[in-house]
Amino acid sequence: MRVDIVTIFPSFFDVLDLSLLGKARAQGLFELGVHDLRDYTHDRHRTVDDTPYGGGAGMVMKPEPWGEALDVILADSPAVEEGNEPGAEQPLIIFPSPAGHVFTQATARRYANERHIVFGCGRYEGIDQRVFDYAATRARVELVSLGDYVLNGGEVAVMAMIEAFGRLIPGVVGNPLSLVEESHEDGLLEYPSYTKPAAWRGFEVPEVLLSGHHGKVAEWRKEQQIERTRRVRPDLLPEELR
Ligand code: 6GU
């Protein structure tokens, strides 16, 4: 998979050299391009924003640098046929936005199967609407939110999304079984985990985990998942378990 990111803070993404995704990049499973939006300006101050038409607080990101950056990034992707909508052969452009659809594990699974994803990180009060309209003529476009709170810009949201789908790209996580027993993969929160020693500071590992009885362990873990989900996230529970 290839991922391109357009941002005014390219160094935010330096950490993608590290850890799991750094290794995936070294192995060629994951290609990353980070693009400084200011490299696509032509004035001395490298201006990316301006005051909003119609008035109001804050600044709006200008369309021209976005248009040039997207044209460079999309140069090698297939053209959209006259009269057609962009399809699966075109890249997916994602604009992180608190006004978008909420990102979930299902979204992460979908993104992990894309060939080329472009993230456009907005700052200030937003991006000129025509950037989205133009992008939609070249690629599939989605506005995606992490949840119901406001971040200063899309960068941290993009890091979170890349972490979530990056580990689902085939070959990135060494043992695929470790992906299955995780919160949200089966729709429930994960069960509590324990390792040695069996007793620590007066707290003991539940007896059943020491029993060696795999059936009983599996049953206990499922109960723990349901109990924890009922307590913390009842909204996730199917009707019959509530
Ligand atoms: Cl994706 N972007 C911004 N700026 N704020 C957010 C968000 C995204 N998700 C939640 N808050």
Residues whose N, C-alpha, C, O or C-beta is under 5 A from the ligand:
A	BS01	6GU	P96 S97 P98 V144 S145 L146 G147 Y149 V150 L151 N152 G153 G154 A157
